[in-house]
Every structure is written in structure tokens, then in C-alpha cells.
């Protein structure tokens, strides 16, 4: 064992766990997880998506409750980060303040943006809908004559809007929030029945 592993091993034994060499360590740690919220925090403390999946897969069978799908925990974490406006971690490990974050546009989106500017259509539009996918942070902007038409255009292009209700822990009131999911991310979509 290297020095870091010895330190971790020592701390685990101080907390009453068997240590790194104990084959039951995963079961012991999973038993300490209290509920879905606690499990979400443990999963989101793992640095990469691949390691997070491994953590989920090895702990899930040993939890005292039935775990929800991994995507549920990730989505809840993203919702919380959005509500708290936490900084966004870039691919290079640096952080960008939430208010300054704008996901990169694809070349096709950049070309469409340029065409809209040149055509002047945007200036005539009274309804603009700017969307950010709650799963992957992909952006979409829809312009129309009014807000309802912009909303309908986004739905035609595959965007899904889901409402969630949850109880505010401070006020005790039920709050609803609508999230948008882009066409590339999995979501419950109602397909039109073929005639």
C-alpha cells in the first residue's frame, strides 16, 4: 500500500469499517447510505461518469432500499446545480460561472444563427423561446410570431417538457418546475398514432 492508501485505510478503521483489504467493505459502506438523496450525493462526489457507474453498480445490490436508475440521480444533481447556479466544470477541469456558461454551438447551429441574423426574421419575431436541456445542457432557441408558436416549434423539433413537483423544505409549499429535454436525450415521448 502506498501512503495515501494507508491513510485512507487508517481513517476507515477509525470509523469502524474493516479497511481497504476487507472483502465486505462495499457492503459496509452501502449499508450506511440512508436514502436516495444520500446515495445521490455519494454518486455525484465520484469524479467521472465511468467511475460513477462502477460505484452505482457495486453499491446498488447492497443498499437498504431499492435504488432508482443512475440517470435519475444524475438528473436530480443537474437540477440542483441549476437551481443553485453552481459553476460549470469545463473539459479541461477549470470552472465557468453559471451566468457566463454558454454551451458550444454545432457548426450547423452557428450557420443557422448567422442566417437568422442576416435575414432579419429574428427582429420580426415577438416570441422567442430559449431552451437548455436538463440532461446534457444542449441549447435551443426558437423564434416565432408569439411565445405559443415558439413553444410548438420546439415540440415539433423533438423537445420534451416535463413538470416536476416537490416540497420546499424551508417553506413547506409545493413548488413546480418545468424542465426541457432535447431531442438527443432519452425522455418519454408520445408518438403520433399512424392513421
N, C-alpha and C positions, 0 to 999 in steps of 0.2 A: 504494500500500500504506500502511496505517496503521502506527502504531508497533508494535503487538502483532504484526502480520503480519511486519514487518521483523525483529523479534526471533526469531520462530519460523523464518523463512527463514534467518537467520544461524545459528541453532542446528542446523538441518537440514544446512546446508552443512558445518558443523564436524564433523558425524557422518558425512559422506561421501555424503549424499543430494544430489540435483540441485537442491533448493529448491522453493518453492511453485509456481513457474511452469513447472516441468519436467513435460511430459505423462506421463512414466514414473514419477512419484513413488509412485503407488498400487502399481505392480508392485514397485518397490524396497522399499517398506515391507512388502508381503505376503511377499516373499522372506525377510525377516528373521524372520518368525514361525516358530518351531521345531516346535511340535506343538499338539495340541488344547488342552492346558492353557494354553499361552501365548496361543493365539487367544482362549480363553475370557476370560482376564484383559484382553486388549485390548478385546474386545467389552463387557465389563462396566464398563470405565473410561469408556465413552461414556455421557453423562448421561441421554438419553431413549430410550424404546423405538423411536421413529421414526428417530432418528439411528443407533441400534444396528443397525436393519435395513438402512439405507443402507450402513453400514460393512461389514456382513456381505456384502451383495450385491456391493459393488465389490471387496472383497478376495478373496472365495471363489475366483474363477476363477484367481487368481494365486498361490495357496498351493502349497507343495511337497508337500502331502498332500491327500487328499480330505476336505473339510470335512463335519462332521455337520450335521444340521438346526439352525437357530438356536435352537429350543426346547430342544434338548439342552444347549447351552451355558448358557442362562438357568436351566434346572432345576439343573444342576450348581452354578451360582453360588448359587442359593437354598439348596441342600443344605449347601454350605459355610458360608453365612451362618448357617443354623440350627445347625449343629454348633458354630460358634464363638460363637454367640449375639450376633451383631453387632447394633447398633442398627437400628431400622426407620426409614426416611425417610418422613415424612408428606407428604401432597399439598402442604402449604404450604412444604415444604423443611426443616422442623425435624425433629429426631430424637427417637425414643422408645426408651428402653432395652428390650432384648428381653424381659426378665422382666415389664415393665409393659404390653406391647403386647397389645391385645385388639381384633381387627377389629370394626367396627361390625356390629350385627345388622340384618337387614332388618326392616321392620315386622311381617311375618308371624312371623319367628323370635322377636321380642320378645313378640308376643301369645302364642305357644306357650309361651315361657318363663314368662310370667305365669300361664297356665292350669295349667302343671305345679306351680307354687308353691302355687296355690290348692287344687288337687285333692289334694295330699299324696301323689301317686303316687311322686314322687321319693324321699320318705322311706322308702317300702317297697322301693324298688329296691336290690338288693345289687350289681348290675353296672352300672357307668357307664363309657362309652367317650367320651372327648373327642378329637376329631379336628381336625387343621389340614391343609388341602390344601397339598401341597408345591409346587403350581404358582401358586396365587393367594392363599394364606393364608386362605381361607374356613374358618370353623369349623363343626363339627357336634358335637352332644352327644346320645348315645343312652343311655337308661336301660332296664334290663330286670331280670328276676329274677336273672340271673347275667351274667358277662362274655361268655360264649359267645353268649348270646341277644342281647346288645347289639351284638356284632360282626356277627351275622347280620342284625340290623335295619339296620345301616349299609349292608351289602351290598345288601339289598333296596331301599334308597333310592338306589342307584347309586354308592356309594363303592367305589373300587377300591383294593386293597392290593397293592403291588409290593415285592419284596425285591431289594436290590442287594448285591452282594459286592464289596469292594475291599480291597486290601492296605494295611495300615497302614505308612506309610513309616518310622516310628520303630521299631516292634516287629517288623515283617515278618509279622505274623499277618494272616490273612484275617478281616475283620470284615463282618458282615451288618447291614443296616439296612432296616427296612420303612418305606415312605413311603405316605401315603394321598393319594388324588386324588379330589376332589369330583365330583359328577355333572355339573357345568357345564364342567369342563375335559376336554380330549381325553386319552383313555387307551385302552389295549387292553382292550376289554370283551368277554366271552364272552356271546353271546346264547343264550337257551334255545331249543333246536330246537322248531319247532312240530310238534305231533302231528297 
